[in-house]
Amino acid sequence: MANTHRIALPSDGGQPPQSRLPLLVRLAIAGGRPAVLAAALALSAPGEYRLAVLAGWDWRFALIMPGVLSLYAAVAAAIAGSLPKGSAERKQANAGALIALTLAMTAQVFSHLIEAGYATKSPGVVIAVSAVPPMVAAHTLHLTAAATRLTPKVALPPMPVTAPQPATQESLESSPVEEPQETVQAHEVEPVVTPVKEPVTEPEQPQEPPTQRELIDATIRGLYDSLGNRRPATRHMVAALRDAGLPCSDGTARESRKRVETAEPRLRDLPDALAA
């Protein structure tokens, strides 16, 4: 009879996967990534500074150029990680991080080419370097506004609506009955009691709260009436969804308008409302 051997696997003790990694790997994850990032930014800073000086900037303002590009890349990457996957705002944030890295790389290349004598300072280089700060500021404001707009809001649950209960025999018997003030002088008459049938009450069906998509469509449908039987523009729909605390991107508003007009085709023939 053959002997069967079983290999006993060591138990992990319920620890998370990262805690089971070797010490050197954990140190590399904790300190390696910040060290590599700091070294890369330090190596990129001289080229960005020299290119700003070559473009005609004062040396004190040229010192800020490396910080602008580094912060731009960090903010864009952080916002991209906080936005939902597949959203247009997350794609824009990823593009911003790539643009920041491309600008840093381009600044390094042109700075070394000019200093080595392979290229000369041209008006195009001066215009490009001068346009970097306002473009970075505008895109950063756009990304932060998109991240704030897509932050989920806590909606209060709808208040339960209780239907009035029909009168039953017990409630009729418990209600006070006014006694007649007139006295009967003749012989007493026995009161005739008519039996009251208990009404059959159907059990209340629980009402499911509306979904987020139904709330968005109801908000867009109400704009046709509030605008005086006119088709709402994208700005109207985005503003109404923002006031209602719902997702308010341009794509969400247009998709909801398609669903509303598919359900009511006559709304497509209404005149367009002027965008505010």
Steps between C-alpha positions, in 0.01 A plus 500: 500500500652830384555775752342834424688809613327829555688829476397737780480860382593766757208699628500876438318570823244721331755772425455733200701413183736797537606399852618161366748664259872498583638794693706633209196496272290689753776758545523543123124554474489744793812703423602410147217670314535837678879485457474432126244779458713750692811406301317533167360843595844613618658397169227676300514826695830641356387464138163661571669784685757563223232495230297761690811719531575460128142610425573832671361444852663649806696234693276540807185419301677230301551307826121444519477323159618154628253520789210584265554195278566265795187610689296482178599136446434409867157669512389344170607151610328537841174621344506220241524242778197645682261518201283210376653272239390569144379855569598784270642697792736215593626482141570874510690463827712218353567717196609784730755276672638390163513862380698601810753221444524592130565865585771404748667270245475763223651765727795271573563422132477858372707639787787258431475548123524878536790483747688247279462725197279264297202738517446870543250700700201583278176697545308172507695380806438830681125485422472136608683552830297813578170319434572207735394660837156631391419177317598291804292723732193481274512121467559452873193710584295299250611168652430610859155626401422166330616303805282714729199465270526118488536457876203283609253672725302328776130506413243487778260204483145587391247550778252210524146591402234331713159450343191573714366186666132415432259497793446163663235370735732540801561868418125557457425337833774698679383839362271690744132510408295801601198410705166655390375770734132430438343243727266235365176505691359188337622155552865438444601402148779256459772645275563320175868434452614455143811288472790681338709301259869538540653634178761284344825694487770397261855496634699806402764440238837650595598779264849474362696827494573638151837419349761763423426468128128563559582808711724636223232444232231660717721807554570536125129448412399779738720747312273483193213637709702751702651647181159556341477194270853539365787254457758557776860561401794311652570784745141495625512124559841505672389783732173321590679170575762682710227673705329163554824343628519252209784414256515802269756436227416605142477137386261408780271794413490420127432128554211586732354741241509219239307268730240768582445587134481131404218457751328819375597560133302827485764666720754482214293747292497769772714811439837508670538711813769765488802398708555729798 
